Amino acid sequence: DAGVTQSPTHLIKTRGQHVTLRCSPISGHKSVSWYQQVLGQGPQFIFQYYEKEERGRGNFPDRFSARQFPNYSSELNVNALLLGDSALYLCASSRARGNQPQHFGDGTRLSIL
Amino acid sequence: QQQVKQSPQSLIVQKGGISIINCAYENTAFDYFPWYQQFPGKGPALLIAIRPDVSEKKEGRFTISFNKSAKQFSLHIMDSQPGDSATYFCAAETQGGSEKLVFGKGTKLTVNP
């Protein structure tokens, strides 16, 4: 079975631009979470979506938004990009909510110039 | 505020040796504790996880030891191999809430041949 797939794998943007990152969960998984991983640090939680509704949000500004589609895929949007947004953005999926194993994709490497 | 403290930051062991990574947490509401392995350019891969109702869980060469009263848990890698060289993250999640994994800062393990 295919794992969590994310696109694009790499992206270069300039300050002030907008970016959309995409995630397809493992087949049968209904929950998708987004994490930001800065170089040398552990992932930081951004959002969790389950059954197309936001179920959790981390300590990130309103420039970050996300949504989940009827097929359980998800998009993460970041507006007005800042240099500090440069990071690896990870998507994780799980079968359901609550203490379920979360499986990560290989992420999108976002570089802001 | 770092809710999960991980040590050491880096670890070098010889092939065949035992690698031990420690984590401590503060939030007593945490009740699910996974460990992830991450290779360069890849997303974190779930290794093994434990819930606080057991003190130890073993899967192959990987063992989690859990001390609820001390709010500490550790990963032991027996017979460490060069292929185990990666960054390891401990994480914690609360029950019933959003699937927010709180990660430690990671341990870079190098296993010398």
Interface residues (C-beta under 8 A of the other chain):
Chain A: V4 S31 S33 Y35 G40 Q41 G42 P43 Q44 F45 Q48 Y50 R55 G56 R57 G58 L90 A92 S94 R97 G98 N99 Q100 P101 Q102 H103 F104 G105 D106 G107
Chain B: Q6 D31 Y32 P34 Y36 G41 K42 G43 P44 A45 L46 A49 R51 F89 A91 E93 Q95 G96 G97 S98 E99 K100 L101 V102 F103 G104 K105 G106
